[in-house]
Amino acid sequence: MVSEISKAVLKLRRAFADVVPPNVITQDPYDTTTKRLRRLVQLHPGDQANAGLLREYAEAVLYGREIQSPLLVFVLPFCLEAWREDLRGTNADYGGFVENFYPMLANKNIFAQHLNSTQTAAVSHFMRESIIEEIDDQRGLYYRGTSSRPYHWVRALTTYGVLLPDIEQLWNTWWSIDTIGKAVAVVQYVSCLMYAVYENPVFAPWTPDTGGGPPGLWEFEGHLYTHRWLENNVAFLREFLGPESVKKVLMRSVEKLAYEPEHEMARAVQEDWPLCEETVASRCEGLPGILATLSEPGKLFEWSI
């Protein structure tokens, strides 16, 4: 029996199965060499691409004069599988690559100019499924330090809104609350809408040694410094995110966790709702506006209350 994770990977590979690597590399190598980039076309499905080579390729796409489409379409599935391994915590070597991979997807009209509709749909599906897989694996409702697991899925979710215009599908799957992990993730996320930075019972306060504190719900992953959410995604969040919808999903999550170790903390968060409802309303109204605002290097957002 093929696992759900394997199905996602296999579906991605099938969507790119007819892609043939180019015979000649014309991609501007930027800060590497054409010889190094040529190693990419020697990859076969299932191969684990070298982290340093993928980082160099992402930088070449980001900063080169033009993108060689056949090379991009051939290499992209390997990039996505490496991105997934970083998100899922199965390979820590890909962090430097992922920092450049996100802006590579965001800055060069990858989907509009270099991929066909089937390939774009496959990329979108794969990224959504990978984020949901990480959400489904969430357990525990107390975290200390920014290396804790929730920061990864929260930032992946937020960054997805910059790249592809269908975050509604991702969000609705998450808020279906059909797994324990989805319920835990809801409590993690809703706690960031409810509490002041140093009062959040789920995320221990920031310290100079370990970082921490609640994740910023507008923080993008990777080197995304002058970006914003796509209009479709902002419009969805404005319509969907409100105190009533948050209250209902929190209630359903607490019910889902009734016989789980996380229930006591989830119940405590729910009991705080009357004290935090005004804060939630303000933050639900403000978050889409923050995500719609072009970020700038050194510019820090914060909640109004």
matplotlib code that plots the C-alpha trace (Angstrom):
import matplotlib.pyplot as plt

x = [0.0, 1.4, 1.4, -0.3, 3.1, 4.3, 1.2, 1.8, 5.4, 4.4, 1.7, 4.2, 6.6, 3.9, 3.0, 6.7, 7.3, 7.5, 10.0, 13.4, 16.5, 18.2, 21.3, 23.0, 23.0, 22.3, 21.3, 23.4, 25.3, 25.6, 27.8, 28.5, 29.6, 27.9, 29.7, 28.1, 24.7, 25.2, 25.1, 21.4, 20.4, 22.0, 19.4, 16.8, 13.4, 14.0, 17.5, 18.3, 19.7, 22.8, 21.7, 24.5, 23.9, 20.2, 21.0, 23.4, 20.7, 18.1, 20.5, 21.2, 17.5, 17.0, 19.9, 20.7, 19.7, 17.3, 15.7, 16.4, 12.8, 13.7, 16.2, 13.8, 11.0, 13.3, 14.9, 11.7, 10.4, 13.8, 13.6, 10.1, 11.0, 13.9, 11.6, 9.3, 12.1, 13.0, 9.4, 8.9, 12.2, 13.6, 16.7, 18.2, 20.7, 18.2, 17.6, 20.0, 18.4, 14.8, 15.7, 16.4, 13.7, 10.8, 11.9, 12.8, 9.2, 7.8, 10.0, 10.4, 6.9, 7.7, 4.1, 3.0, 5.9, 7.7, 5.1, 2.0, -1.3, -1.0, 2.5, 1.3, -1.6, 0.8, 3.1, 0.2, -1.2, 2.1, 2.9, -0.6, -0.4, 3.0, 1.9, -1.2, 1.0, 3.0, -0.1, -1.5, 1.6, 1.3, 1.2, 1.5, 0.4, 3.5, 6.6, 9.8, 12.2, 11.9, 13.2, 9.9, 7.8, 4.8, 6.9, 7.6, 4.1, 2.8, 5.5, 5.0, 1.3, 1.9, 4.5, 2.2, -0.1, 2.7, 3.2, -0.1, -3.6, -5.5, -4.9, -8.6, -8.1, -5.3, -7.2, -10.4, -8.6, -6.9, -10.1, -12.0, -10.6, -10.6, -7.4, -6.0, -3.1, -5.4, -7.1, -3.8, -2.7, -5.9, -5.3, -1.7, -2.8, -5.8, -3.6, -1.6, -4.9, -6.0, -3.1, -0.5, 3.1, 4.1, 0.8, 0.4, 0.2, 1.1, 4.3, 6.8, 8.1, 11.1, 14.6, 17.9, 19.3, 16.4, 14.2, 10.5, 7.3, 4.3, 5.0, 4.1, 1.1, 2.5, 6.1, 7.3, 9.9, 13.2, 14.5, 11.2, 11.7, 9.6, 6.6, 2.9, 0.0, -1.7, -5.0, -7.1, -5.7, -6.2, -9.8, -10.4, -9.0, -11.0, -14.1, -13.3, -11.4, -13.6, -14.3, -17.3, -15.5, -12.5, -14.7, -16.4, -13.3, -11.7, -14.8, -14.6, -10.9, -11.4, -14.1, -11.8, -9.1, -11.5, -9.6, -6.1, -3.3, -3.7, -7.3, -6.6, -4.6, -7.0, -9.9, -8.0, -7.6, -11.3, -12.2, -10.2, -12.2, -14.6, -11.6, -9.9, -12.8, -12.2, -8.5, -9.4, -11.9, -9.2, -6.5, -8.9, -9.6, -6.0, -4.2, -5.4, -4.3, -0.8, -0.5, -1.7, 1.0, 4.3, 6.9, 10.2, 13.6, 13.8, 10.1, 8.4, 4.7, 2.9, -0.7, -2.6, -3.8]
y = [0.0, 3.4, 5.9, 9.3, 11.0, 8.7, 9.4, 13.1, 12.7, 10.2, 12.5, 15.3, 13.1, 11.9, 15.5, 16.1, 12.6, 13.6, 16.4, 15.8, 17.5, 19.9, 18.8, 22.1, 24.3, 28.0, 29.1, 32.0, 30.3, 33.5, 32.6, 28.9, 27.2, 25.7, 22.5, 22.4, 23.1, 20.3, 17.9, 18.7, 17.0, 13.7, 13.4, 10.6, 10.4, 9.4, 10.9, 13.2, 16.3, 17.9, 20.8, 23.1, 22.5, 23.3, 26.5, 27.5, 26.8, 28.8, 31.7, 31.4, 31.6, 34.5, 36.6, 35.4, 37.4, 34.8, 31.5, 28.4, 26.9, 23.3, 23.1, 24.8, 22.4, 19.4, 20.5, 21.9, 18.5, 17.9, 21.4, 20.7, 17.4, 19.1, 21.9, 19.3, 17.5, 20.8, 21.5, 18.1, 18.1, 15.0, 16.8, 19.8, 20.3, 22.1, 25.2, 27.4, 26.3, 26.9, 30.5, 31.1, 28.7, 30.8, 34.1, 32.1, 31.0, 34.4, 36.7, 35.3, 34.6, 30.9, 29.8, 32.3, 31.9, 28.6, 26.0, 24.8, 24.6, 20.9, 21.4, 24.5, 22.5, 19.7, 22.1, 23.7, 20.4, 19.1, 22.2, 22.2, 18.5, 18.8, 21.6, 19.7, 16.6, 18.7, 20.2, 16.6, 15.7, 18.5, 17.4, 19.2, 22.7, 24.2, 25.3, 27.0, 28.5, 29.2, 25.8, 24.3, 22.6, 24.9, 27.8, 25.7, 25.1, 28.5, 30.2, 27.8, 28.5, 32.3, 32.1, 30.0, 33.0, 34.9, 32.2, 30.7, 32.1, 29.2, 29.4, 28.8, 25.2, 24.8, 26.7, 24.8, 21.5, 22.5, 23.9, 20.7, 19.4, 15.8, 14.9, 15.5, 17.4, 19.9, 20.5, 21.1, 23.4, 25.5, 26.0, 27.0, 29.5, 30.9, 31.5, 34.0, 35.8, 35.9, 36.7, 39.4, 38.3, 37.6, 36.1, 33.3, 30.0, 27.9, 29.7, 30.6, 34.1, 35.1, 34.8, 35.9, 32.4, 30.4, 33.0, 32.0, 33.8, 33.3, 33.1, 36.3, 35.4, 37.6, 36.4, 34.9, 32.2, 32.6, 35.7, 37.4, 41.0, 43.0, 40.7, 40.5, 38.1, 37.6, 39.5, 36.3, 35.1, 38.5, 38.6, 35.1, 35.9, 39.1, 37.2, 34.0, 35.1, 36.7, 36.2, 34.0, 31.6, 31.5, 30.9, 28.0, 26.3, 26.6, 25.0, 22.1, 21.7, 21.4, 18.8, 16.9, 16.9, 15.6, 12.4, 13.7, 15.0, 18.5, 18.8, 20.5, 23.3, 23.6, 23.9, 26.6, 28.6, 28.3, 29.4, 32.6, 33.4, 36.0, 37.9, 37.9, 38.3, 42.0, 41.3, 38.5, 40.8, 43.5, 41.0, 39.2, 42.6, 43.7, 40.6, 40.6, 44.3, 43.4, 40.5, 42.8, 45.3, 45.1, 44.1, 46.1, 45.2, 46.2, 47.0, 45.2, 44.7, 44.3, 43.9, 47.1, 45.6]
z = [0.0, -1.0, 1.8, 1.4, 1.4, -1.4, -3.4, -3.3, -4.5, -7.2, -8.5, -8.7, -10.6, -13.0, -13.9, -15.0, -16.3, -20.0, -19.3, -21.0, -19.7, -22.1, -24.0, -23.6, -20.5, -21.4, -17.9, -16.7, -13.8, -11.8, -8.9, -9.8, -13.1, -16.1, -15.3, -11.8, -13.3, -15.8, -12.9, -12.4, -15.7, -14.5, -11.8, -11.9, -10.2, -6.6, -6.5, -3.6, -5.1, -3.5, -1.2, -2.2, -5.9, -5.5, -3.7, -6.5, -9.1, -7.2, -7.0, -10.7, -11.5, -9.1, -10.3, -13.8, -16.8, -18.2, -17.1, -19.3, -19.2, -20.1, -17.3, -14.8, -15.6, -15.3, -12.0, -10.3, -9.0, -7.2, -5.8, -4.5, -2.9, -1.1, 0.0, 1.5, 3.3, 4.9, 5.9, 7.3, 9.2, 7.5, 6.1, 7.7, 4.9, 2.6, 4.7, 2.7, -0.5, 0.7, 1.6, -2.1, -3.4, -2.1, -3.8, -6.9, -7.2, -6.2, -8.4, -11.8, -13.1, -12.9, -13.2, -15.8, -18.2, -17.8, -16.6, -18.3, -16.4, -15.6, -14.1, -12.1, -10.7, -9.7, -7.9, -6.1, -5.1, -3.9, -1.8, -0.2, 0.6, 2.1, 4.4, 5.4, 6.1, 8.5, 10.1, 10.5, 12.5, 15.0, 18.7, 21.9, 23.0, 24.7, 22.8, 23.7, 21.1, 17.4, 16.4, 17.6, 15.0, 14.7, 13.3, 10.2, 9.1, 10.1, 7.9, 5.1, 5.1, 5.2, 2.4, 0.2, 0.0, -1.8, -4.4, -5.5, -5.6, -4.1, -0.4, 0.1, -0.7, 1.8, 4.5, 4.1, 4.3, 7.5, 9.1, 8.3, 11.6, 10.4, 12.2, 15.7, 14.1, 12.4, 15.7, 17.5, 14.7, 15.0, 18.7, 18.0, 15.3, 17.2, 20.3, 18.2, 17.5, 21.1, 23.4, 23.9, 23.0, 26.6, 27.7, 25.2, 27.1, 24.0, 23.0, 25.7, 25.6, 23.5, 25.0, 23.6, 23.7, 22.0, 20.5, 20.6, 21.4, 19.2, 15.5, 13.5, 11.3, 8.6, 8.6, 5.3, 5.1, 3.1, 1.5, 0.8, 1.7, -0.8, -1.2, -0.4, -0.6, -3.9, -4.3, -4.4, -1.1, 0.6, -0.6, 0.7, 4.1, 4.5, 3.8, 5.8, 8.9, 11.6, 15.3, 14.7, 12.3, 14.7, 17.7, 15.9, 14.7, 18.1, 19.7, 17.1, 17.8, 21.5, 20.9, 18.6, 21.3, 24.0, 24.7, 23.8, 26.0, 24.4, 25.6, 28.9, 27.3, 24.4, 26.9, 28.8, 25.7, 24.9, 28.4, 27.8, 24.7, 26.4, 27.6, 24.2, 21.8, 21.2, 20.5, 18.0, 16.2, 15.8, 14.6, 12.2, 10.6, 10.6, 9.4, 5.7, 5.5, 6.8, 4.3, 1.5, 2.3, 0.5, 3.0, 3.1, 4.5, 8.1, 8.3, 11.3, 11.6, 14.9, 16.1, 16.9, 20.2]

ax = plt.figure().add_subplot(projection="3d")
ax.plot(x, y, z, "-o")
ax.set_aspect("equal")
plt.show()
